[in-house]
Amino acid sequence: QVQLVESGGGLVQAGGSLRLSCKASGRTFSSYFMGWFRQAPGKEREFVATISWVGGTTVYADSVKGRFTISRDNAKNTLYLQMNSLKPEDTAVYYCAARYGSSSTRSSEYRYWGQGTQVTVSS
């Protein structure tokens, strides 16, 4: 079993920055892919970014390319999402997630999830 605990959400003005963290525990992650997803009120959960735990290969949603950076610290078993140039449209609950074996941008293919952390971007 994998446990994911998120932190770092909050309120920020448009154009500002925020860093989310997700501490992982329970299993080794050498064969895992980690991801960030977000869900705004009344909307479906959407893909933000993924990273392979070992190789560090990243994939980003078009909406966040150039603004968000996904990374991981293997020694600390921690996943990060650095969010810059934030927009009101980025307001959502952000979730970290993990899946085994291969990369995916589909939330339904991720088995393990954090509790979510609220990010609110004011205009």
KOLMINU-15258 format. One line per 2 residues: their letters; for each residue x, y, z of C-alpha. Coordinates in steps of 0.02 Angstrom, whole numbers, plus 50000, padded with zeros to 5 digits. Layout:
a = X,Y,Z ~ ...
% end
This chain:
qv = 50000,50000,50000 ~ 50055,50177,49962
ql = 50011,50325,50071 ~ 50019,50502,50001
ve = 50006,50658,50109 ~ 49995,50827,50026
sg = 50035,51000,50089 ~ 50072,51174,50026
gg = 49905,51235,49963 ~ 49838,51406,50003
lv = 49782,51573,49939 ~ 49889,51669,49816
qa = 49863,51817,49702 ~ 49865,51799,49514
gg = 50043,51797,49450 ~ 50109,51726,49611
sl = 50191,51560,49650 ~ 50156,51412,49760
rl = 50243,51246,49791 ~ 50146,51089,49832
sc = 50225,50940,49916 ~ 50170,50759,49927
ka = 50257,50643,50048 ~ 50248,50461,49996
sg = 50270,50308,50103 ~ 50230,50123,50109
rt = 50321,50054,49958 ~ 50472,50084,49852
fs = 50437,50185,49696 ~ 50564,50124,49571
sy = 50427,50058,49456 ~ 50300,50195,49489
fm = 50240,50349,49400 ~ 50182,50497,49502
gw = 50059,50629,49450 ~ 49970,50788,49497
fr = 49787,50812,49457 ~ 49666,50950,49501
qa = 49480,50970,49518 ~ 49385,51134,49519
pg = 49208,51150,49589 ~ 49082,51074,49472
ke = 49215,51006,49355 ~ 49295,50839,49325
re = 49467,50798,49388 ~ 49598,50843,49259
fv = 49777,50797,49225 ~ 49913,50920,49271
at = 50082,50832,49261 ~ 50169,50665,49283
is = 50345,50608,49319 ~ 50430,50438,49321
wv = 50507,50403,49489 ~ 50670,50334,49423
gg = 50704,50423,49260 ~ 50619,50587,49298
tt = 50530,50594,49131 ~ 50395,50726,49138
vy = 50233,50760,49046 ~ 50128,50917,49066
ad = 49955,50970,49022 ~ 49954,51107,48891
sv = 49868,51224,49013 ~ 50017,51224,49132
kg = 50167,51205,49017 ~ 50297,51336,49052
rf = 50219,51382,49219 ~ 50217,51223,49323
ti = 50361,51106,49360 ~ 50342,50931,49430
sr = 50490,50856,49520 ~ 50533,50727,49650
dn = 50663,50700,49785 ~ 50692,50514,49788
ak = 50789,50519,49951 ~ 50645,50606,50037
nt = 50508,50509,49947 ~ 50427,50674,49907
ly = 50340,50738,49752 ~ 50331,50923,49714
lq = 50233,51039,49603 ~ 50307,51211,49582
mn = 50173,51327,49516 ~ 50223,51495,49445
sl = 50125,51631,49356 ~ 49967,51568,49435
kp = 49801,51613,49358 ~ 49625,51613,49432
ed = 49589,51466,49317 ~ 49714,51365,49419
ta = 49600,51371,49570 ~ 49560,51193,49618
vy = 49593,51054,49739 ~ 49760,50977,49690
yc = 49792,50793,49714 ~ 49950,50691,49703
aa = 49934,50514,49641 ~ 50036,50359,49603
ry = 50019,50212,49487 ~ 50124,50061,49449
gs = 50209,50012,49289 ~ 50184,50145,49158
ss = 50144,50326,49128 ~ 49966,50389,49114
tr = 49874,50554,49106 ~ 49708,50474,49154
ss = 49653,50494,49333 ~ 49557,50331,49325
ey = 49719,50236,49300 ~ 49798,50297,49462
ry = 49769,50187,49612 ~ 49842,50288,49754
wg = 49789,50464,49798 ~ 49827,50598,49924
qg = 49692,50690,50018 ~ 49703,50845,49910
tq = 49755,51022,49950 ~ 49660,51179,49905
vt = 49741,51307,49792 ~ 49648,51471,49771
vs = 49711,51605,49652 ~ 49632,51775,49671
s = 49616,51897,49527
% end
